[in-house]
């Protein structure tokens, strides 16, 4: 393991840090030109070699993660954030399998998106091309290092990764494996670089490097996203918080509702696709709702409910107004009863973050109305919101879930990390 590659930091001082960041940018731009011309097989080789290196270096990765976890516990991170940070052999294997899935996926670069002929004989095609250099800023999840690096590589982009301070050593150990894969395939290891310092000033510098960086992708809490959107001189694909809802319609199947709600909230409470608010038709207040609440409490979930919920379940706490707007990322769930489909959709429109919203019902018309009318990147029928994940969508991995409207929306995989150009073929035409 190249320990110095993990721990290296630039010399202190703003001028030295800016010089270091500019060097990273220049090298990324040069690498991006190489990657844009790389054969699909070469990129696949780099990804599979990186996957094998992750397996080979698993002990070193876990040792680095243990040091990060020790520091995080000393800082008092919440259990949900600790879960985001933690790695084990299964999670390392999942990262490796994700890189292999990305390698097997169709190469998006060069794909003809549309083509047509003009009356004058011109043949026009719209063809997918890499975005260029992508800066990815993320917080505590070290697996994003592998996912983001792998997806950028697949789409022919150079990547500059800036992970959170909590996962600094873990991300460094993973990054070493990605660069080893690049070298194995004969590609420049500067194609996937990592900001080698936890200094927050590096983020500010990265956001001004529009000469070298084409797109910024922030993945984290509201504070990070708002800072990036306020300071960036570079276009941003934003991954905002996941204030996700599951709505139990009056025609919900009781067994399905019980399984979906507990999974949507409790499978992993620290992921952005976890349900944070449960909406329940009042017609279910004395039937399905008590059973579902009992299931949640038995699983260790704290319930914060409206007046009806607190009357039905004495163990529930009264919900505060802010709870309807909160991404808890913990074993806490806000629960509200509604008069029906219209009120549920109105609540989501008022409080949701346009991430992922789900309805549980056996009424086809109600389901279709929900899917059509709810404004979110992902809408679901009879499924857990925890499926809001690029890997589960068959993308191999994701950089994040885009909640914006421009360029990409929903899971951001390799295909979403491309732009396009128009290719025009003529036979000597001149414009009259």
Protein Blocks (a to p, Z undefined) as FASTA:
>chain_A
ZZklmmpccdedjklmmmmmmmmmmmmmmmmmmmmmpcfklmmmmmmmmmmmmmmmmmmm
mmmmmmmmmmmmmnopafklmmmmpccfklmmmmmmmmmmmmmpccfehpafbdcddfko
pacddddddfbiacdddfkbmklmmmmmmmmmmnopacdddddfklmmmmmmmmmmmmmm
mmmnopafklpccdfbfbfklmmmmmmmmmlpmbdcddddfklmmmmmmmpcbdcddddd
ddddddddfkbcfklmmmmmmmmmmmpmmbmkbcfbdcddfklmmmmmmmmmmmmmmnop
acdddfklmmmmmmbccddfklmmccfkpacddddddfbjklmmmmmmmmmgoladcddd
fbfklmmmmmmmpccfbdcehiafklgcfklnonopafbdcfbfehpacjddfklmcccd
dddddehiacZZ
